[in-house]
């Protein structure tokens, strides 16, 4: 997801406690088991929301506008059938900019969970670029928070996103990053990505193989 700066100051207190919002699916902690210990599958897969999992509608707070990206449902289903927990890691600076409320973020999350089935964990950064938090991608905080909730080792976790900040956040956390380019992805981000895939399902298939330079171009 890439959003252009919007006018307006950060919401008062938005950075007072610069921690991500993290929600775990009911029962997720009780059903944990050692995933991916065969050395092939990741212990967890974390997906960017806008532009990767669902269509990117800038600062979207309307559940009615949520639409899955091509192959996204098949990709999530494939991961679940493999027994791999799936989470969402998402920058939502519209909260800090005064364009979104927590309730709107929760409403969109609810709609995404309706379309795909509940995700094991959601980690959301509500801060703006100037707030100095450690969770706004490309910082590693969202990835680390999601891994902690899932009991997954970051180095055995994969992050899939559509812009460079997603794969840089993965690298900062010690995780594997896969870029799925869209029209908003910059050429230099594609060139810098260690692994790329044409769509989300191709990215999941790529994760079943050991990392290799260049990805699925």
N, CA and C of each residue as an Amber inpcrd file, in Angstrom:
protein
   651
   0.8550000  -1.1890000   0.0000000   0.0000000   0.0000000   0.0000000
   0.8860000   1.2310000   0.0000000   0.6260000   2.1750000  -0.8980000
   1.3420000   3.4480000  -0.8860000   0.3230000   4.5600000  -0.9300000
   0.3350000   5.4210000   0.0790000  -0.5690000   6.5590000   0.1460000
   0.2460000   7.8430000   0.1280000  -0.2340000   8.8190000  -0.6140000
   0.4040000  10.1270000  -0.6360000   0.0700000  10.8760000   0.6410000
   0.9600000  11.8060000   1.0790000   0.6790000  12.5690000   2.2930000
  -0.6290000  13.3380000   2.1730000  -1.3360000  13.4160000   3.2680000
  -2.5810000  14.1810000   3.3140000  -2.4280000  15.3190000   4.3030000
  -3.2470000  16.3320000   4.1410000  -3.1720000  17.4720000   5.0300000
  -3.6890000  17.1420000   6.4120000  -3.3770000  18.0190000   7.3610000
  -3.8870000  17.8320000   8.7180000  -2.8270000  17.3010000   9.6430000
  -2.8830000  17.7400000  10.8900000  -1.9130000  17.3060000  11.8830000
  -2.3020000  15.9470000  12.4260000  -1.3160000  15.2960000  13.0440000
  -1.5890000  14.0090000  13.6700000  -2.6020000  14.1850000  14.7940000
  -3.4030000  13.1550000  15.0170000  -4.3720000  13.1890000  16.1010000
  -3.6270000  13.3400000  17.4190000  -4.1350000  14.2050000  18.2960000
  -3.4890000  14.4110000  19.5800000  -3.3730000  13.0960000  20.3310000
  -2.1720000  12.8260000  20.7770000  -1.9520000  11.6080000  21.5490000
  -1.7050000  10.3770000  20.7170000  -1.7260000  10.4920000  19.3770000
  -1.5600000   9.3120000  18.5370000  -0.2350000   8.6320000  18.7880000
   0.8050000   9.4330000  19.0660000   2.1210000   8.8590000  19.2990000
   2.4790000   8.8200000  20.7740000   1.5120000   9.1550000  21.6320000
   1.8030000   9.1670000  23.0630000   2.2630000   7.7900000  23.5210000
   1.5840000   6.7740000  23.0470000   2.0220000   5.3990000  23.2660000
   2.1680000   4.7950000  21.8830000   3.3800000   4.8380000  21.3520000
   3.6070000   4.4620000  19.9560000   3.7350000   2.9540000  19.8130000
   2.6360000   2.2560000  20.0620000   2.5810000   0.8110000  19.9440000
   1.5460000   0.4390000  18.8840000   1.7240000  -0.6940000  18.2360000
   0.7280000  -1.1070000  17.2470000  -0.5490000  -1.5920000  17.9100000
  -1.6150000  -1.6020000  17.1410000  -2.8360000  -2.2630000  17.5590000
  -2.7210000  -3.7200000  17.1270000  -2.9300000  -4.6380000  18.0510000
  -2.7980000  -6.0610000  17.7310000  -4.0480000  -6.7840000  18.1980000
  -4.6470000  -7.5480000  17.2910000  -5.8200000  -8.3550000  17.6080000
  -5.5510000  -9.7950000  17.2120000  -5.9240000 -10.7040000  18.0700000
  -5.7200000 -12.1220000  17.8170000  -7.0700000 -12.8070000  17.6680000
  -7.1580000 -13.7430000  16.7320000  -8.4050000 -14.4690000  16.5370000
  -8.7450000 -15.2720000  17.7880000 -10.0150000 -15.3540000  18.1510000
 -10.4030000 -16.1430000  19.3330000  -9.9040000 -17.5790000  19.2240000
  -9.2480000 -18.0370000  20.2910000  -8.7770000 -19.4100000  20.3100000
  -7.4520000 -19.6380000  19.6380000  -6.8710000 -18.6000000  19.0200000
  -5.6250000 -18.8050000  18.2800000  -4.5180000 -19.3000000  19.1890000
  -4.4260000 -18.7310000  20.4030000  -3.3520000 -19.1290000  21.3070000
  -3.5040000 -20.5770000  21.7530000  -4.7410000 -21.0470000  21.8390000
  -4.9770000 -22.4160000  22.3180000  -4.7070000 -23.4650000  21.2490000
  -4.6730000 -23.0360000  19.9690000  -4.5120000 -24.0090000  18.8990000
  -3.1280000 -23.9590000  18.2670000  -2.1980000 -23.2280000  18.8740000
  -0.8600000 -23.1610000  18.3110000  -0.1790000 -24.5240000  18.3200000
   0.6000000 -24.7690000  17.2900000   1.4150000 -25.9630000  17.2430000
   2.6690000 -25.6430000  16.4410000   3.6940000 -26.4740000  16.4720000
   4.9460000 -26.1250000  15.7800000   4.8150000 -26.2500000  14.2670000
   4.5780000 -25.1250000  13.6060000   4.4150000 -25.1180000  12.1620000
   5.7640000 -25.0680000  11.4690000   5.8160000 -25.5990000  10.2730000
   6.9650000 -25.4010000   9.4070000   8.2560000 -25.9720000   9.9230000
   8.1970000 -26.9390000  10.8290000   9.4290000 -27.4640000  11.3940000
  10.1510000 -28.4000000  10.4460000   9.5260000 -28.7160000   9.2950000
  10.1980000 -29.5780000   8.3380000  11.2390000 -28.8160000   7.5220000
  11.3910000 -27.5340000   7.7960000  12.3760000 -26.7290000   7.0790000
  11.9050000 -26.2610000   5.7240000  10.6870000 -26.5870000   5.3430000
  10.1750000 -26.1940000   4.0320000   9.1740000 -25.0600000   4.1390000
   8.1500000 -25.2310000   4.9680000   7.1210000 -24.2110000   5.0960000
   7.4820000 -23.2030000   6.1760000   7.0510000 -21.9540000   5.9990000
   7.2480000 -20.9720000   7.0730000   6.3840000 -21.2850000   8.2790000
   6.7820000 -20.7870000   9.4420000   5.9780000 -20.9480000  10.6520000
   4.7620000 -20.0290000  10.6400000   4.8330000 -18.9450000   9.8870000
   3.7030000 -18.0290000   9.7400000   3.9130000 -17.2230000   8.4670000
   2.8080000 -16.7570000   7.9000000   2.8530000 -15.8550000   6.7510000
   2.0380000 -14.6170000   7.1060000   2.6490000 -13.4500000   6.9310000
   2.0150000 -12.1740000   7.2340000   1.8020000 -11.4120000   5.9340000
   0.6000000 -10.9200000   5.7370000   0.2210000 -10.2550000   4.5000000
  -0.0540000  -8.7790000   4.7380000   0.4640000  -7.9440000   3.8600000
   0.0240000  -6.5550000   3.8120000  -1.4520000  -6.5370000   3.4240000
  -2.1870000  -5.5190000   3.9010000  -3.6170000  -5.4880000   3.6110000
  -3.9150000  -4.8570000   2.2530000  -3.6950000  -3.5460000   2.1440000
  -4.1300000  -2.7920000   0.9680000  -3.1430000  -2.9350000  -0.1880000
  -3.6550000  -3.4240000  -1.3140000  -2.8170000  -3.6330000  -2.4860000
  -2.2340000  -5.0310000  -2.5610000  -2.3570000  -5.7900000  -1.4800000
  -1.8610000  -7.1680000  -1.4600000  -3.0040000  -8.1420000  -1.2110000
  -3.6850000  -7.9690000  -0.0990000  -4.8010000  -8.8470000   0.2540000
  -6.1080000  -8.3400000  -0.3510000  -6.3380000  -7.0280000  -0.2330000
  -7.5410000  -6.4080000  -0.8070000  -7.1240000  -5.1990000  -1.6290000
  -8.0330000  -4.7720000  -2.5040000  -7.7500000  -3.6210000  -3.3650000
  -7.4420000  -2.3870000  -2.5250000  -6.4950000  -1.6040000  -2.9940000
  -6.0610000  -0.4190000  -2.2610000  -7.0080000   0.7440000  -2.5180000
  -7.8190000   1.0580000  -1.5080000  -8.6730000   2.2460000  -1.5160000
  -8.0760000   3.1910000  -0.4800000  -7.4710000   4.3010000  -0.8920000
  -6.7490000   5.1520000   0.0590000  -7.5760000   5.5200000   1.2880000
  -6.9800000   5.2680000   2.4630000  -7.5830000   5.6120000   3.7540000
  -9.0130000   5.0760000   3.8680000  -9.1900000   3.8340000   3.5080000
 -10.5380000   3.2740000   3.4750000 -11.0640000   2.9580000   4.8720000
 -12.2180000   3.5200000   5.1880000 -12.9110000   3.1910000   6.4240000
 -14.2870000   2.6050000   6.1840000 -14.5750000   2.2390000   4.9170000
 -15.8900000   1.7530000   4.5340000 -15.8180000   0.2710000   4.1870000
 -16.3810000  -0.6080000   4.9980000 -16.3250000  -2.0370000   4.7040000
 -16.9080000  -2.4030000   3.3360000 -17.8500000  -1.6050000   2.8360000
 -18.4800000  -1.9070000   1.5510000 -17.5040000  -1.7940000   0.3870000
 -16.3860000  -1.0990000   0.5900000 -15.4040000  -0.9120000  -0.4780000
 -14.3160000  -1.9810000  -0.4720000 -14.3820000  -2.9170000   0.4550000
 -13.3600000  -3.9580000   0.5450000 -13.5910000  -4.9930000  -0.5490000
 -12.5560000  -5.2440000  -1.3660000 -12.6390000  -6.2400000  -2.4400000
 -11.3320000  -7.0160000  -2.4960000 -11.4000000  -8.3450000  -2.5120000
 -10.1670000  -9.1400000  -2.5520000  -9.3610000  -8.8970000  -3.8190000
  -8.0550000  -8.9380000  -3.6920000  -7.1810000  -8.8940000  -4.8470000
  -7.2620000 -10.2260000  -5.5920000  -6.9210000 -10.2220000  -6.8930000
  -6.9520000 -11.4790000  -7.6460000  -6.0920000 -12.5540000  -6.9800000
  -6.6060000 -13.7470000  -6.8980000  -5.9940000 -14.9560000  -6.3240000
  -5.8320000 -14.8900000  -4.8110000  -6.2550000 -13.8060000  -4.1640000
  -6.0000000 -13.6650000  -2.7270000  -6.7420000 -14.7320000  -1.9190000
  -7.9870000 -14.9830000  -2.2500000  -8.7310000 -15.9940000  -1.4960000
  -8.0990000 -17.3730000  -1.6650000  -7.7060000 -17.7020000  -2.8820000
  -7.0700000 -18.9980000  -3.1280000  -5.7550000 -19.1080000  -2.3720000
  -5.0180000 -17.9980000  -2.2900000  -3.7320000 -18.0070000  -1.5900000
  -3.9210000 -18.2440000  -0.0990000  -4.8750000 -17.5570000   0.5000000
  -5.1240000 -17.7210000   1.9310000  -5.6270000 -19.1340000   2.2190000
  -6.5110000 -19.6320000   1.3750000  -7.0060000 -21.0040000   1.5390000
  -5.8680000 -22.0070000   1.4580000  -4.9560000 -21.8130000   0.5100000
  -3.8270000 -22.7320000   0.3540000  -2.9540000 -22.7460000   1.5990000
  -2.6840000 -21.5820000   2.1740000  -1.8770000 -21.5310000   3.3890000
  -2.5640000 -22.2550000   4.5410000  -3.8540000 -22.0220000   4.6800000
  -4.5780000 -22.6820000   5.7720000  -4.6170000 -24.1950000   5.5830000
  -4.7500000 -24.6410000   4.3480000  -4.7540000 -26.0820000   4.0970000
  -3.3970000 -26.7030000   4.4080000  -2.3370000 -25.9200000   4.2930000
  -0.9970000 -26.3840000   4.6470000  -0.7540000 -26.3270000   6.1570000
  -1.6970000 -25.7260000   6.8880000  -1.5380000 -25.6230000   8.3300000
  -0.6960000 -24.4520000   8.7780000  -0.5080000 -23.4590000   7.9030000
   0.3280000 -22.3030000   8.2320000  -0.5580000 -21.1670000   8.7320000
  -0.3010000 -20.6040000   9.9170000  -1.0820000 -19.4530000  10.3760000
  -0.8500000 -18.2340000   9.4920000  -1.8920000 -17.4580000   9.3130000
  -1.8410000 -16.3000000   8.4240000  -2.2740000 -15.0570000   9.1920000
  -1.4830000 -13.9940000   9.0950000  -1.8020000 -12.7370000   9.7460000
  -1.7580000 -11.5760000   8.7790000  -2.2030000 -10.4250000   9.2480000
  -2.2150000  -9.2000000   8.4520000  -1.3940000  -8.1450000   9.1810000
  -0.5100000  -7.4720000   8.4480000   0.2830000  -6.3690000   9.0070000
   0.0550000  -5.1500000   8.1200000  -0.4520000  -4.0720000   8.6920000
  -0.9440000  -2.9680000   7.8720000  -0.6450000  -1.6060000   8.4840000
  -0.0310000  -0.7220000   7.7010000   0.0880000   0.6910000   8.0770000
  -1.2550000   1.3720000   7.8300000  -1.7670000   2.0840000   8.8210000
  -3.0020000   2.8410000   8.6640000  -2.7930000   4.2520000   9.2050000
  -1.9780000   5.0180000   8.4810000  -1.6520000   6.3680000   8.9360000
  -2.8440000   7.3110000   8.8700000  -3.9180000   6.8800000   8.2190000
  -5.1240000   7.7070000   8.2030000  -5.6550000   7.9910000   9.5940000
  -5.3410000   7.1170000  10.5550000  -5.7560000   7.3680000  11.9380000
  -5.0260000   8.5930000  12.4770000  -3.7120000   8.6190000  12.3350000
  -2.9260000   9.7520000  12.8170000  -3.2600000  11.0300000  12.0650000
  -3.6410000  10.9060000  10.8040000  -3.9610000  12.0790000   9.9830000
  -5.3800000  12.5980000  10.2330000  -6.1430000  11.8990000  11.0640000
  -7.5100000  12.3150000  11.3440000  -8.4980000  11.9300000  10.2680000
  -8.1220000  10.9850000   9.3810000  -8.9840000  10.5660000   8.2890000
  -9.7100000   9.2620000   8.5910000  -9.2690000   8.5530000   9.6310000
  -9.8720000   7.2800000  10.0170000  -9.9950000   7.2250000  11.5300000
 -10.9940000   6.5010000  12.0100000 -11.1120000   6.2210000  13.4330000
 -10.7510000   4.7580000  13.6860000 -10.4860000   4.4510000  14.9380000
 -10.2440000   3.0620000  15.3100000 -11.4400000   2.1850000  14.9460000
 -12.6360000   2.7180000  15.1270000 -13.8430000   1.9580000  14.8220000
 -13.9240000   1.6340000  13.3320000 -13.5090000   2.5710000  12.4790000
 -13.5140000   2.3050000  11.0400000 -12.4780000   1.2440000  10.6700000
 -11.2990000   1.3110000  11.2820000 -10.2850000   0.2920000  11.0320000
 -10.8120000  -1.0790000  11.4360000 -11.4930000  -1.1390000  12.5870000
 -12.0640000  -2.3970000  13.0480000 -13.1740000  -2.8890000  12.1170000
 -13.9500000  -1.9620000  11.5850000 -15.0340000  -2.3470000  10.6830000
 -14.4820000  -2.9480000   9.3950000 -13.4240000  -2.3480000   8.8630000
 -12.8020000  -2.8900000   7.6530000 -12.1600000  -4.2380000   7.9620000
 -11.5130000  -4.3260000   9.1120000 -10.9510000  -5.6200000   9.5200000
 -12.0400000  -6.6930000   9.5730000 -13.1950000  -6.3400000  10.1390000
 -14.2910000  -7.2920000  10.2190000 -14.7470000  -7.7630000   8.8510000
 -14.8090000  -6.8530000   7.9020000 -15.2300000  -7.2240000   6.5460000
 -14.1960000  -8.1310000   5.8810000 -12.9170000  -7.8290000   6.0670000
 -11.8710000  -8.6820000   5.5080000 -11.9750000 -10.0870000   6.0970000
 -12.1960000 -10.1720000   7.4030000 -12.3370000 -11.4790000   8.0490000
 -13.5850000 -12.2210000   7.5420000 -14.6380000 -11.4770000   7.2200000
 -15.8300000 -12.1180000   6.6540000 -15.5300000 -12.7270000   5.2910000
 -14.7570000 -12.0150000   4.4820000 -14.4810000 -12.4650000   3.1160000
 -13.4980000 -13.6250000   3.0680000 -12.5400000 -13.6430000   3.9920000
 -11.4680000 -14.6300000   3.9480000 -11.5530000 -15.6720000   5.0550000
 -12.3820000 -15.4320000   6.0590000 -12.3030000 -16.1950000   7.2910000
 -11.3530000 -15.4770000   8.2290000 -11.5350000 -15.6180000   9.5500000
 -10.7300000 -14.8470000  10.5030000  -9.2400000 -15.1320000  10.3790000
  -8.4530000 -14.0720000  10.3390000  -6.9990000 -14.2150000  10.3370000
  -6.5150000 -14.4580000  11.7640000  -5.4090000 -15.1720000  11.8750000
  -4.9100000 -15.5440000  13.1950000  -4.4740000 -14.3340000  14.0060000
  -3.9550000 -13.3230000  13.3390000  -3.5310000 -12.1130000  14.0390000
  -3.5960000 -10.9370000  13.0770000  -3.9230000  -9.7860000  13.6300000
  -3.8410000  -8.5060000  12.9100000  -2.9010000  -7.6070000  13.7040000
  -1.9690000  -6.9800000  13.0190000  -1.1100000  -5.9680000  13.6350000
  -1.1830000  -4.7180000  12.7600000  -1.6540000  -3.6240000  13.3450000
  -1.9180000  -2.3890000  12.6080000  -1.1430000  -1.2400000  13.2330000
  -0.4690000  -0.4650000  12.4040000   0.1960000   0.7580000  12.8710000
  -0.7180000   1.9430000  12.6060000  -1.1860000   2.6440000  13.6560000
  -2.0660000   3.7820000  13.4700000  -1.3280000   5.1170000  13.4070000
   0.0000000   5.0680000  13.3340000   0.8080000   6.2790000  13.4410000
   1.1380000   6.8740000  12.0780000   1.5630000   8.1390000  12.0960000
   1.9860000   8.8120000  10.8960000   3.4880000   8.7520000  10.7080000
   3.9720000   9.1900000   9.5460000   5.4040000   9.1200000   9.2540000
   6.2610000   9.9070000  10.2350000   5.7080000  10.9510000  10.8480000
   6.4940000  11.7960000  11.7390000   6.3630000  11.4020000  13.2070000
   5.6530000  10.3340000  13.4990000   5.3830000   9.9820000  14.8920000
   6.5270000   9.2430000  15.5690000   7.4750000   8.7580000  14.8060000
   8.6510000   8.1270000  15.4010000   8.3800000   6.7940000  16.0610000
   7.3720000   6.0590000  15.5710000   7.0740000   4.7570000  16.1630000
   8.0210000   3.7080000  15.5940000   7.9920000   2.5360000  16.1930000
   8.8020000   1.4350000  15.6900000   8.0020000   0.4100000  14.9330000
   6.7230000   0.7220000  14.6530000   5.8690000  -0.2800000  14.0040000
   5.5070000   0.0630000  12.5670000   5.6160000   1.3250000  12.1830000
   5.2400000   1.6830000  10.8220000   6.2410000   1.0870000   9.8410000
   5.7570000   0.2280000   8.9440000   6.6470000  -0.3330000   7.9330000
   7.2860000   0.8000000   7.1310000   8.6130000   0.7450000   6.9090000
   9.5080000  -0.4130000   6.9050000  10.1590000  -0.7720000   8.2400000
   9.7520000  -0.1640000   9.3540000  10.2490000  -0.6280000  10.6550000
   9.7050000  -2.0320000  10.9200000  10.3600000  -2.7930000  11.7870000
   9.9840000  -4.2010000  11.9710000   8.8810000  -4.4590000  12.9820000
   8.3540000  -3.4110000  13.6470000   7.4860000  -3.6290000  14.7900000
   6.2360000  -4.4470000  14.5310000   5.5700000  -4.2230000  13.3970000
   4.3580000  -4.9930000  13.1120000   4.6710000  -6.4720000  12.9310000
   5.7500000  -6.7480000  12.2090000   6.1420000  -8.1390000  11.9690000
   6.4960000  -8.8190000  13.2870000   7.2690000  -8.1370000  14.1180000
   7.6800000  -8.7230000  15.3950000   6.4890000  -8.9310000  16.3240000
   5.5620000  -7.9690000  16.3500000   4.3810000  -8.1020000  17.2120000
   3.5130000  -9.2780000  16.7780000   3.3150000  -9.4270000  15.4600000
   2.5140000 -10.5320000  14.9550000   3.1820000 -11.8700000  15.2480000
   4.4920000 -11.9340000  15.0500000   5.2220000 -13.1740000  15.3370000
   5.1080000 -13.5430000  16.8080000   5.2090000 -12.5370000  17.6820000
   5.1310000 -12.8040000  19.1160000   3.7730000 -13.4020000  19.4710000
   2.6990000 -12.8540000  18.9080000   1.3580000 -13.3670000  19.2040000
   1.1810000 -14.7930000  18.6800000   1.8160000 -15.1060000  17.5600000
   1.6550000 -16.4260000  16.9610000   2.6350000 -17.4480000  17.5150000
   3.6160000 -16.9930000  18.2710000   4.6510000 -17.9090000  18.7330000
   5.5390000 -18.3770000  17.6120000   5.6900000 -17.5510000  16.5730000
   6.5100000 -17.8960000  15.4100000   7.8370000 -17.1600000  15.4650000
   8.9030000 -17.8230000  15.0540000  10.2100000 -17.1690000  14.9810000
  10.2390000 -16.2520000  13.7630000  10.6500000 -14.9850000  13.9140000
  10.6910000 -14.0930000  12.7570000  11.5030000 -14.6580000  11.5930000
  12.6050000 -15.3370000  11.9070000  13.4460000 -15.8760000  10.8340000
  12.8020000 -17.0660000  10.1280000  11.6930000 -17.5710000  10.6570000
  10.9510000 -18.6530000  10.0110000   9.5790000 -18.1590000   9.5530000
   9.4740000 -16.8260000   9.3970000   8.2220000 -16.1830000   8.9920000
   8.4220000 -15.5160000   7.6400000   7.3620000 -15.4510000   6.8490000
   7.4070000 -14.7590000   5.5620000   6.4110000 -13.6060000   5.5670000
   6.7930000 -12.5210000   4.9040000   5.9460000 -11.3390000   4.7610000
   5.7540000 -11.0900000   3.2740000   4.5060000 -10.9050000   2.8590000
   4.1910000 -10.6420000   1.4550000   3.5380000  -9.2700000   1.3590000
   4.0400000  -8.4380000   0.4540000   3.4810000  -7.1060000   0.2740000
   3.6960000  -6.5940000  -1.1290000   3.1670000  -5.3930000  -1.3870000
   3.2000000  -4.8570000  -2.7480000   4.1540000  -3.6870000  -2.9310000
   4.7810000  -3.2170000  -1.8620000   5.7430000  -2.1200000  -2.0070000
   7.0030000  -2.4150000  -1.2120000   8.0260000  -1.6040000  -1.4600000
   9.3110000  -1.8480000  -0.8360000   9.2790000  -1.8250000   0.6740000
   8.4280000  -0.9960000   1.2720000   8.3540000  -0.9280000   2.7320000
   7.9810000  -2.2680000   3.3440000   7.1970000  -3.0620000   2.6330000
   6.7870000  -4.3700000   3.1520000   7.9780000  -5.3230000   3.2370000
   8.7480000  -5.4010000   2.1700000   9.8770000  -6.3280000   2.1810000
  11.0130000  -5.7950000   3.0500000  11.1280000  -4.4790000   3.1760000
  12.1480000  -3.9280000   4.0670000  11.7890000  -4.1850000   5.5250000
  10.5020000  -4.1310000   5.8530000  10.0760000  -4.4760000   7.2130000
  10.3860000  -5.9290000   7.5110000  10.1630000  -6.8040000   6.5310000
  10.5080000  -8.2150000   6.7050000  11.9890000  -8.3710000   6.9840000
  12.8150000  -7.7100000   6.1790000  14.2610000  -7.8240000   6.3560000
  14.6990000  -7.2850000   7.7100000  14.1010000  -6.1710000   8.1430000
  14.4630000  -5.5810000   9.4320000  14.1320000  -6.5020000  10.5910000
  13.0810000  -7.3160000  10.4170000  12.6720000  -8.2600000  11.4630000
  13.4020000  -9.5940000  11.3520000  14.1720000  -9.7770000  10.2880000
  14.8510000 -11.0480000  10.0650000  13.9920000 -12.0630000   9.3480000
  12.8600000 -11.6120000   8.7680000  11.9260000 -12.5080000   8.0880000
  12.2060000 -12.5360000   6.5850000  11.5530000 -13.4510000   5.9140000
  11.6390000 -13.5830000   4.4620000  10.5930000 -12.6770000   3.8260000
  10.9810000 -11.8740000   2.8530000  10.0540000 -10.9670000   2.2020000
   9.8400000 -11.3270000   0.7550000   8.5870000 -11.2580000   0.3100000
   8.2400000 -11.4900000  -1.0840000   7.4130000 -10.3080000  -1.5720000
   7.8060000  -9.7390000  -2.6800000   7.1140000  -8.5910000  -3.2600000
   6.1840000  -9.0630000  -4.3690000   4.9270000  -8.6090000  -4.3110000
   3.9620000  -8.8490000  -5.3850000   3.6550000  -7.4940000  -6.0130000
   4.3370000  -7.1430000  -7.0830000   4.1850000  -5.7930000  -7.6410000
   2.7900000  -5.5240000  -8.1840000   2.3900000  -4.2670000  -8.0510000
   1.1580000  -3.7550000  -8.6440000   1.5370000  -2.4880000  -9.4070000
   0.5840000  -1.8290000 -10.0680000   0.9360000  -0.5960000 -10.7860000
   1.5560000   0.4910000  -9.9100000   1.3520000   0.4670000  -8.5900000
   1.9360000   1.5020000  -7.7380000   3.3410000   1.1370000  -7.2580000
   3.7740000  -0.0910000  -7.5080000   5.1020000  -0.5020000  -7.0720000
   6.1500000   0.1750000  -7.9500000   7.1400000   0.7900000  -7.3190000
   8.1750000   1.5030000  -8.0710000   9.1630000   0.5230000  -8.6990000
   9.6730000   0.8370000  -9.8870000  10.6400000  -0.0570000 -10.5360000
  11.8440000  -0.3660000  -9.6530000  12.3050000   0.6370000  -8.9160000
  13.4640000   0.4050000  -8.0510000  13.1320000  -0.5430000  -6.8940000
  11.8570000  -0.5710000  -6.4840000  11.4570000  -1.5200000  -5.4410000
  11.4730000  -2.9530000  -5.9770000  11.0380000  -3.1120000  -7.2070000
  11.0840000  -4.4380000  -7.8230000  12.5320000  -4.8860000  -7.9800000
  13.3850000  -3.9740000  -8.4340000  14.7900000  -4.3170000  -8.6370000
  15.4830000  -4.6920000  -7.3350000  15.0730000  -4.0430000  -6.2400000
  15.7320000  -4.2840000  -4.9470000  15.1990000  -5.5100000  -4.2270000
  14.0300000  -5.9950000  -4.6350000  13.4220000  -7.1170000  -3.9240000
  14.1950000  -8.4010000  -4.1850000  14.4450000  -9.1570000  -3.1250000
  15.1310000 -10.4320000  -3.3010000  14.2680000 -11.4570000  -3.9920000
  12.9470000 -11.4340000  -3.7170000  12.0160000 -12.3750000  -4.3180000
  10.7520000 -11.6330000  -4.7250000  10.2540000 -11.9460000  -5.9180000
   9.0070000 -11.3570000  -6.3960000   8.1090000 -12.4630000  -6.9260000
   6.8090000 -12.1730000  -6.9850000   5.8280000 -13.1030000  -7.5470000
   4.7760000 -12.2970000  -8.2840000   4.1610000 -12.9200000  -9.2840000
   3.2160000 -12.1900000 -10.1400000   1.8940000 -11.8910000  -9.4380000
   1.5100000 -12.7450000  -8.4640000   0.2890000 -12.5170000  -7.6990000
   0.4360000 -13.2200000  -6.3560000  -0.5870000 -13.1090000  -5.5240000
  -0.4660000 -13.6240000  -4.1640000  -0.3820000 -15.1520000  -4.1430000
  -1.1240000 -15.8210000  -4.9990000  -1.0580000 -17.2780000  -5.0320000
   0.3210000 -17.7480000  -5.4800000   0.9060000 -17.0720000  -6.4560000
   2.2640000 -17.4260000  -6.8790000   3.2620000 -17.2000000  -5.7500000
   3.0320000 -16.1720000  -4.9430000   3.9130000 -15.9270000  -3.8020000
   3.8310000 -17.0610000  -2.7960000   2.6280000 -17.5660000  -2.5480000
   2.4660000 -18.6850000  -1.6170000   3.1690000 -19.9240000  -2.1500000
   3.0400000 -20.1770000  -3.4450000   3.7380000 -21.3200000  -4.0370000
   5.2500000 -21.1570000  -3.9100000   5.7090000 -19.9310000  -4.0370000
   7.1330000 -19.6580000  -3.8960000   7.6210000 -19.9900000  -2.4830000
   6.7780000 -19.7630000  -1.5000000   7.1660000 -20.0060000  -0.1150000
   7.3390000 -21.4870000   0.1980000   6.7830000 -22.3320000  -0.6390000
   6.9550000 -23.7730000  -0.4400000   8.3170000 -24.2460000  -0.9310000
   9.0860000 -23.3140000  -1.5400000  10.4270000 -23.6460000  -2.0010000
  11.4310000 -22.8540000  -1.1930000  12.6700000 -23.2880000  -1.1120000
  13.6980000 -22.5210000  -0.4050000  13.9010000 -21.1640000  -1.0610000
  14.3300000 -20.1470000  -0.2980000  14.5750000 -18.8260000  -0.8880000
  15.6170000 -18.9030000  -1.9960000  15.4090000 -18.1110000  -3.0410000
  16.4160000 -18.0370000  -4.1090000  16.4300000 -16.6170000  -4.6430000
  17.5690000 -16.1180000  -5.0890000  17.6420000 -14.7600000  -5.6140000
  16.7530000 -14.6050000  -6.8450000  16.1040000 -13.4290000  -6.9300000
  15.3490000 -13.0970000  -8.1370000  13.8810000 -13.4290000  -8.0710000
  13.4890000 -14.3950000  -7.2490000  12.0770000 -14.7060000  -7.0890000
  11.4280000 -15.2640000  -8.3300000  10.0990000 -15.2280000  -8.3420000
   9.2870000 -15.7620000  -9.4330000   8.9170000 -14.6220000 -10.3700000
   9.8390000 -14.2620000 -11.2250000   9.6230000 -13.0890000 -12.0930000
   8.8650000 -13.4900000 -13.3430000
